[in-house]
Amino acid sequence: MFLGSVPPGTTELTLVLNDGSESDNSIGPGLSIKLPLAVAGGTGT
């Protein structure tokens, strides 16, 4: 859940789940995904 805002000109967000956990943790693996953002009104290229 994200209840904030993203400043204009931001080109990428990082989604982080279970920060600090190793990726091979069977109970709650850590995961970090980079999410590129397109400029509003742009083509995304």
Secondary structure, 3 states (H helix, E strand, C coil): CCCCCCCCCCCEEEEEECCCCCCCCCCCCCEEEEEECCCCCCCCC
